[in-house]
């Protein structure tokens, strides 16, 4: 069986495979890994982490 996927559909499938929980009976058979081997892993996106905001909470008795 051959299935044709466009780029958006392939990316959706790759991300869903990485994020979806695998039922125990399927995980034992290593089915998910064989599918990931066929379609590949989603691309890693590097983003700058969010900075923690600084709040003055001393009026509530909270100090650094």
Secondary structure by P-SEA (a helix, b strand, c coil): cbbbbcaaaaaaaaaaaacccccaaaaaaaaaaaaaaaccccbbbbbccccbbbbccccccccc
